[in-house]
Amino acid sequence: MNQDHKTRNPQTVRLFALTLIITTCAGWLTDSASAFDQLQPSQLTSGSQMRRAFRSVVSTPRSWTVRVRVNGREASLGAIVESDGWILTKASQLEGKVTCELTTAERYEAEIIGVDGKLDLALLKIDARNLPTVQWQSVTDPKVGQWLVTPGLSMSPVSVGVLSVTRRDIKPAPGVLGVQIDDANGGALVKQVMRESGAEEAGLKPGDVILNVAGENIDSASSLSRFIRKFLPGDRVQVRLLRDEEEINAVVVLTDPQMLIYDRLREMQKKMGGALSRRKTGFAEVLQHDTVLRPEDCGGVIVDLHGKAIGLNIARAGRTKSFAIPADQVIPMIQKLKLKEYAPYNPQKDHKEQTVAAGSAS
């Protein structure tokens, strides 16, 4: 249940009763029946009351959770993985000046040290010391139906759900610019820019001629289509285009083609469950759970009822479908990213390096 969601139906009441029973077994409540009786009818259908029942689970995990902001806006959550300011988060949410807020309300400017496009992970560094760090549970996966909790910065968790599907792979879907194109002399002509696409956000317009994408010269509509299929939704690519006889550059975040094709599906998803993550496919191993998350609430850990991190939330993929990368896949990446084995996205670098996921071609 998301903090912004409130449902009022019998199913929620039953879920709340089950929560109280489980918390009693864990030793959090001594008398679930009396606690249940003390709640007002309105509280039985409130998402905030549901999340409050899991406060003791996140009392420690929230201390090693950070809020990542980009240009002042919420972008993702993150997890402190080393006490001297190393933070892991979701890479494709990072598009500007990055800052991190701790549970202490302290805010720090953050540097992007490394990015792994295959897992959509980024390692950040802030100038801080003696921070609390993640406690991982990587020995065994949770069982289907087991409660999982996403901590935030507040006393109550961001969201609560259960494991839906055991570890599996999510096949990649190619990213798209979000334009309809035709051939042009020396490039690909933009005929139409699709609504809510990366191309629209980047300011592309009908009549633009795309000349180069991520260092690859484009000589026709077909060559653009073939090349762009190498990248995933959420990847950022630099585009050089010709507009009114002037060459200009733009950075485009590639879009999931499904959400562009089905306008009604996109609008229905927003009304019923909120926005989905830009990058939600192409993961070798994920744990699928039914937790309702905003895209801005991915990037941090998800914990079991003991408060141990079983993985890192990486994508909101459907109305009741979210993905987490298992802990045993995340942990080895920390040192690799710390050693800068994967270069961060930087539009000023060589064209061939101008993608977040340059190694993630499908």
N, C-alpha and C positions, 0 to 999 in steps of 0.2 A: 504494500500500500504506500503510495507516494504521499509526501507531506502536503501536496497541493490537492490531493484527491479525498473526497468524502463520499462514501456510499451509504445508502440507507436501504438495506434489504436483509431478509432473514439469513442469507448466506454469510453476510458479514458478522451477524450476531453469533452464529455457530462458530465462525473462525475465531472470534474473540473468546468464546468459552473454551475452545481448544487451547488457545494461547495461555489462558489462566491455568489450565490443567498442567500444561507442560512446564510453566514457570514454577508451579508448586513442586513438581517432581525435581526440579533443579535446585530447590531450596530458596527460591526468591520470595515466594509468598507462603505464609504458614496456613492460611485458611482461604482457599480460592472461592468457596461458596459465599462466605461473608463478604469478601472483597467484591465479588460479582454483585451481591445484593446492594452494596453501598453505591454502586454506580447509577447515575441518572439514565433514563431511557435514551436521551440524546447522546450520551457518551458511548453507548453500545454500538452506535453506527458511525462513530467518528474515527477517521484514520489516525488522528493525533493521539487518541486514547489507546489505540492498538499499538502504536509505536512506543508509547510510554511504558507499556508492559515489558519491553525489551531493553530498558535503559541500563540495567546492570550488565547486560551483555557487551555494550559498547563503552562502558565507563573507562576501560583502558584503551581499546582500539581508537577511540576518538582523539586520544592524545598524540597518536602518530599518524593522524589524518590531516591533510592540509587542503585548503581551498585554493585552486590555481585560477588566477585571473589573467586575461589577455586584454591589454589596453583598458584596464579597469573593469571589464565585464567578466562574469563567471564563465569559465571555459571548461573546467573539469575538477575532479578531486585528485588528490595525489597521496602517496604513502611515503613516509620517511623511512628509508632503508638503511641509512647509516647515520650515526649520531652527530657527525660534523656537517650536516646540511645537504645530504644526498637524497633526492626525492624522485620517485618513479611515478609516471603519469601516462595519459593517452596522448600519443604524438599528433594525431590529425586534428586535435582541437587547438593546437598552438599556432597562432598566425600573427603575432605582434609582440609588443613589450610584455614580458611575463613577470608576474609577481605571485608570491605565495603567502597565504595567511594561515597562521597557526591557531590552535585552540586558545592560546593565550592572547589572541587578538593582535599579536605582533605581525607586521608585514615586511617582507623582504623582496628585493629585486632578485630575479632568478636568471641564471645563464643556462641555455640548452647545451649540454655537454655531448650527448649522443642520441641518435635516433635509430630504431630498428623498424623499418617499414613492414617487414613480414608479420611482426606481432603488434605493430602500431604502438610501440612503447617509446617513451622519451625519458631520459635521465636528466634531471635538473640539479643545479647546485646553488645553494644560498649560503650567505656568510653567517653561519650560526654554529653553536657548539652545544654539546651535552643535551641533545634532543632525544626524546623517547623514540624507539625504533620498532618496526613491525615484528610481531611474534608469529612466525609461519607454522602452519601445519601442512607438511608436504608428504607425509608418509603414506596416508591413505586418502582416497577421495570420499566425500560425503555420500551417503546413500540417497537414492531417489525418495523424495518425500521429507527429507531432513530440512529443518529450519535453517535459513541463511539470512544474515543481517548485514546491511550496508551502513557503516558508521559515517557520520559527517562531523561537523565541528560542535554541534549542539549536544545537549544531554540525551535527547531522543535520537534514535537512528533515522537516517534518511528514508529507509524503506526496509520492508520485511517480506520474505517470501520463502519458497521451498525449492529444492533441486528438482527439476522436471525431467531431465535427460542426462544419462551418464556421459562421460567424456566422449567426444566425437569431433570430426573435422567439419568445417564449413567451407564449401567450395567457393572459389573466388568468382565474383561478378566483375566484368570490365567496367572501368569508370568511363564517363562520357563528359564532354565539355558542356553539353546542353544547347547545342545549336543545330539547325538544319543547314546543310551546306551544298554547294555546287562547285563545279570547276571554275577556276579563274586563271588568268595569265600569271604564272609564277606562284600559285598558291591555291587556297580553298576559300571561296566566297561564302560569307555568312548571310544566309537568306532570312533566317528567323532565329531569335534568341528565346529559348523556352523559359517559362515562368518558374521562379524559385530554383533556378539552376546556378551552378558555379559561374557560368558565363555571364548570367545576368548580374550576379553579385560583383563580378570583376569589371563590369561596365562595357562588355562587348555589345556592338550594335549591328543591325542589318546593314550590309554594304561594306563592312570590314572585310579585308582579305587576310587570312591567316598565312603567314610566311614561314614561321618556325615554331616548333613546340619542343621545349626541353633540349634545345641544341640540335634537333633534327629538322632539316629543311623540308618544307612541305611544297609539293609541286602540283597537287591535285586533291580533290575531295576524297578519292579512294586511298591515297597515301596517308592522309590525315586519319581516316577511320582505322586503317591497319595499325598505325603507330600508337594511337591513343588506347587501343585495346591492351597494350602492355601494362597499363597502370590500373590501380584499384580506386574505387570510390573513396574520397577523402584525401587522396594524393594531391599535392599541389605542384602544378607545372607552370613554368614561365612561358608565355606566349608572346611572340613578336608579330605584330599585324600592321597592315597598311590602312590608314584612314585619311581620306581627303589628301592623298599624296604625301602623307607624313607617316613615318614609321614610329610606332609606340609600343611599349611593353605593358603586359598585364600578367598578374598571377592568378590563375584559375584553380579553384578547388574542384576536383572532379566529382561528379554526381552519380548516385545510384540510378541506373537507367529505368528500373521499375517504378521509382517514385516520380519520374518525369512522364512516363507513358500513361500512368493511371492517375489522372488528376483526382478522380472521385475517391480512389483508394487513399491518396495522400490526405485529402480533406477529412475523410472518415476517420483515419488514424489520429489526426490531430484532435478531433472532437471526442473520440472515445478513449484515447490513451496517451495523447501527447506526441511530440516530435520523436523521430527516430534518429539514430546516429548516422552521420554521413558515411562512415566506414563501418560496415557490419558484416562483411564477408571476407573470405580468404584467410581463415585462421586454421592452422593445422590441428590444434586441439583446444576445445573449449568445454566448460561445464555450462549447461543451459539451465537457467532458473526462471521462475515466473515473477521475479521482483519487478515492480514498476519503477523505472528510473528515467530521469531526464538525461539527454545526452551530456549535459553539464555535470551530471552526477556519476559519470563513468570516469575511470582512471584511478580510483581508489580501491581499497581492498574490500572483499566480502568475507565475513567471518562466520564460524559455526557458533553454537550456543556456549562454547567455552571461551569465546573471544579470540580464537586463533584464526589467522588469515589463511583460508583455503585457496585463495586465488585473487586476481585483480580484475575488477569489472572493466570490460573493454568495449562493450557496445550494447545499446538498446536496439533490438532487432525486430520487435513486433509488439502488439498490444500487451501480451503477457509473455514476452520472450526476451530475455537478456542473456548476454554471454560473459563468462569470466574465464580468463586464461588461468589454468591450474598453477598452483604455487611452484611445483617442481619444474615448470617451464619458465616461470618468471625469474626465479632465484639465479640461475646461471647467467642470465642476461645482464645482471647488475654490474658485475666486474667487466664484462665485455664493453658495455656502454661507458663505464667509468674510464676505461683505457682509450676511449675515443676510436674504437674500431669501426664505428658507424658515424659518418659526418652529419651534423645537423643541417637542416635546410637553410640555405642562404642564397637569395637571388643574385647577390653580387659575385658569387663564385663562378667557376667555369660552367658553361652551359650543360655539360654532361652530368654535373652534380646537382642540377637544379630540380630535384624532386625529393620529396620526403622518403619515398619508397622506391628508389632507383633500382633496388635489387629484388623487387617483388613482382616482376612480370609473370603473368599467368600463361 
